[in-house]
Amino acid sequence: MNRRARLFALVEFMRGRRSGVTADALAERFGVTVRTIYRDLETLRDAALPLKADRGRGGGYALDRHYSLPPVNFTAREAAVLITVGRWALDMRMVPFVETCAGALDKVQGALSASAQWELGDLMKGLTFTGVPTMSVPRGVRDALERAWFEQRPLRIRYAGAHGATSIRTVRVERLVLERSLTLVNAVDLEKGEPRQFRLDRVEWAEVVEAELAVPRLPQDA
């Protein structure tokens, strides 16, 4: 089995299971080394598949079986409006999940007929938005934030404070706030157990923490 076929089979195998499966079990199932399985899993993560890694009994790697949606029937007009608003959000960097949003818009546009793309594309050029783009953020930071947000995992960041001093923090992202030219990350500092707010453009580096940290959530605002 070549690697492309194995990746496809790996996705289908995990999607069909009710519980997680260990890397050792996957390696035995597909006749490869555990190291190869780890590389395959990382490739699937890079392709934006929602993989989870849980510890303990019944844990292991699992794929959300609802990661793809059933067909949605947009009218050509609905699709054109979604594409236009989405492209503007990307241009303004309003959405930190750039690649995911762009991929979704490409799929919606691809579902339109060539004539609809041409006619509605010209018409939607008359819909103009103005605004100030948010600060630029490195792709690695955006990718780590997206994964931590959707998988509800801790995020380790290197943060540059207001006076230039940097610090390493482990946080749990609670909310993303878009404020004019800034993207603000409301989070809980898992080492201090305190709520904190970070400017995303000051996050110099970020990675997802694979192991869940045993820190209780703060109570939600009433």
N, C-alpha and C positions, 0 to 999 in steps of 0.2 A: 504494500500500500504506500503510495507516495504521500508527501506531506500535505498537499492540498486535500486529497481524499481523506486523510486522517483527521485534519482539522474539521472538515464537514461532519465526519462520523463522530468526532468528539463532542461537537455541539449537540447532535441528535441524541447521543447516548446520555448526556447530562440532562437534556431537556425532558427526556422520558422517565427520569427517576424522581421519586418523591422525596428523597433525602440526598445529602451530600455524598461524595465519593472521594476517597483519599487519592493522593498522587500515586502512591504505590499500587493501588488497585487499578488505576487508569493505565499505568505503565504495563501491568500484567495483562490487562484487557487488550491493549493494542500492540503488545510485543515490542516495546521500546524501553529505554531507560527512564528513570524518574527525572533525570536532568532534561531529557527531551520533552517530557510532559510539561515540566515547568516552563520551558521555552514556548511550547504550544499554547499554554494557558496565557502567557504574557502576550502572545500574538493576538489571541482572541480579545484580551482586554484592550489592546491597541486599536482593535476594530470596533470598539465601543459596545461589546457584548457585556451584559450585566452579570458578571461572575461574582459569586460570593465565596468566601473562605471562612468556614465556621469551625471552631475547636470543640472538643468534647465528643461524647457519645452521639453517634448519628451525624457527626460533623463531616467536614471535608469540603470539596469544591462542588458548587451547585450553580445552575443556570436558571434564572427566572423563566419559567415556562411561558410567561405572558410578555416576553420582551418584544414580540412583534404583534402589531394590531391587525384585526380583521380588515378587509377592504372597506374603505370609506368613500362614499360617492359624493364628491364635491361637484357643484356646477362649475362651468368654466369661469363664471364671474367670481364665485367664491374663492376659487383657486388663485385667480389673478390678484385679488385683494390681499390674500394671505401672503403671497409671494412678495408683493410690493411692500407691505408693512414689515415683513421679515427681513427683506434686503435692507430696508432703512435701519432697522434695529441693529443689523450687523455693521452697517457703515458707521453708525454712531457708537459702536461697541457697547451697546446697552445690555447685551446678553453675553456673560462671560463664557458660555458654552458655545463657542464660535463654530467649531467643526460639526458638532451635533446639529446645530440649527441650520447650518449651510447644507448639510446632507439631507435634512428633512425638506428644505425648500427645493432642492434639486429633484427630489422624488415627486413632490407635488407638481413642479413644472413639467417633469417628464411624462406625467399622466395626461397633460393637455395635448390636444392634437396640434400639428404644426401650424395650421391656419389660426387656431385659437391663440397660440403663443404669439404669433405675428400680430394679429389684430388687437388683442387685449394688451399685449406688451406696449404697442404704440399708444394706446389709449391711456394706460396707467402712467405714462410719462408725464401726463398732465396733473398728476397728484404729487405735490411737492411737500417735503418736510424740511424744516430747519431746526437746528439744534447744535449743541456743542458736544463733540465726541468725548467719551470718557477716556481716562488715562490709559495708555497702552500697558499691557501685561504680558510677560513671557508665556509662550505656549505651554511650556512644562508646568508652570504654575496653574494655568487655566485647566489643563487636563487633570492635574491632581485634585484641584478644587471640585471639578465636576464629578469625579469618581467618588470622592469623600462625601459629597452632598447626596448623590443618588444611592450610594451603597450604605449611607449612614455610618461611616467609619471615621475614626480620629484622623486628623491631619497634622503633620509636623511641618512647621514653617520656619524660615529664617526671615525675621522681620526687621526692617530699618526704621527706627524710631524717628521722632520729629527732629532730634538733634544729631542724627547720623549714627548713633550707636545701634548695633545689631544684636539681636537675641534669638535664641532657638526656643520655640514654644510648641507645645502639643495641644491642639484645640479640637473641639467638636463644633462644627458649623451649625448654627441654629437658623440663621436668616441672612439673605442677601438683600442689601438696600441700594437702590440706584438713586443717587443724589447729584443732579446736574452733571458735572464732569467726573464724579467719583463713583466707584463701586465700593461699598462698605460691607464688610463681613462681620456680622454679629455672631459671636462664638463664646464658648465656655473654655477658659484656660483649664485644662484637665489636671495640671500640676498644682494649681492654687485653688481650683474649684470656684473661680470667679468669672462673672460675665465680662467680656472684653469686646471692643470694636476695633477692627483693623481696616486700614485702607489697602485695597487689593493691589494697587500700583506700588506699594511699599514692600510687598512680599517678594523677596529676591529668589526664593527657592522653596519648593514644597514637595512632600511625598506623603502617600497614604500609609497609615500605620495598619499593618495587616491584622495584628492581634487586638481584640477589643479590650479597652481599659475599663476596669470596674469602678467607674465614677458615676454617681447618680445624676440624673438630669435635674436642672434647676426648674422650679415650678413655673408654669406658663403664666403670662400676664392675664389678669381677669378681663 
